[in-house]
Amino acid sequence: MTSSELWTRATADRYDAEETEMSSAAVLGPTLDFLAGLAGDGPALEFAIGTGRVGVPLRRRGVPVVGIELSEHMAAVLRRKIDESELPVTIGDMATTVVPGEFTLVYLVYNTISNLLTQEEQVECFRNAARHLRPGGRFVIELGVPPLRLLPPGQVAVPFDVSERHLGFDTFDLVEQVLVSHHLTRDGDDGRYRRDSSRHRYAWPAELDLMARIAGLQLERRVADWDGTPFTQDSAKHISVWRKPA
């Protein structure tokens, strides 16, 4: 097992309900258009496929999809939506698990490469993507840009959501490049909050480009969102595409 934290049954069972915005047509439409365009007529492999938020609708668009997922509980939620024969999922980590076949597209969305908590494992994730790609195939990552510009001297916490039912903030270890996302979520109307946290290793776009070069991949495109918005110094996240030379 890698350093990724393992999602529990309770977390998996409530995941889709807590990510309704990310599953909306406004978010998924451009995501699926982008990925389907890169996959073309070939198959796609999703690292950390989770409950199938992206993989299931991409498969229903006609793209053959295979998944790798570390949490059996997350995969079990996906399995309620689609049969194994239509979307096979292998239980394992995205840095070392190998599945049969070659793919025109390998993709990793929604900050999930940050679940690998060491640089070495993140490099192995790139190598694993390259291992599965056909010549000319692409590896796509969606990842937030570390919001360190928001940290005044001496401050280690940055809020990312302050709403009626949820408080979220990140704390940073600037030496280890690790952030901890803290969540206080109000589940009912009795005023009580559920507390959760998760660890992530953040990385800059340039660091990912070096990981790609180590794996034999070349940067082809970087945009700020799935709709193709140009990436700038003020972008909060990026969609990066690396290509395996033909």
Stockholm file with secondary structure:
# STOCKHOLM 1.0

chainA/1-246         MTSSELWTRATADRYDAEETEMSSAAVLGPTLDFLAGLAGDGPALEFAIGTGRVGVPLRRRGVPVVGIELSEHMAAVLRRKIDESELPVTIGDMATTVVPGEFTLVYLVYNTISNLLTQEEQVECFRNAARHLRPGGRFVIELGVPPLRLLPPGQVAVPFDVSERHLGFDTFDLVEQVLVSHHLTRDGDDGRYRRDSSRHRYAWPAELDLMARIAGLQLERRVADWDGTPFTQDSAKHISVWRKPA
#=GR chainA/1-246 SS CCSCCCCCHHHHHHHHHHTTTTTSHHHHHHHHHHHHHHHTTSCEEEETCTTCTTHHHHHHTTCCEEEEESCHHHHHHHHTTSCTTTSCEEESCTTTCCCSSCEEEEEECTTGGGGSCSHHHHHHHHHHHHHHEEEEEEEEEEEECCCGGGCCTTCCEEEEEECSSEEEEEEEETTTTEEEEEEEEECSSSSCEEEEEEEEECCCHHHHHHHHHHTTCEEEEEESSTTCCBCCTTCSEEEEEEECCC
#=GC SS_cons         CCSCCCCCHHHHHHHHHHTTTTTSHHHHHHHHHHHHHHHTTSCEEEETCTTCTTHHHHHHTTCCEEEEESCHHHHHHHHTTSCTTTSCEEESCTTTCCCSSCEEEEEECTTGGGGSCSHHHHHHHHHHHHHHEEEEEEEEEEEECCCGGGCCTTCCEEEEEECSSEEEEEEEETTTTEEEEEEEEECSSSSCEEEEEEEEECCCHHHHHHHHHHTTCEEEEEESSTTCCBCCTTCSEEEEEEECCC
//
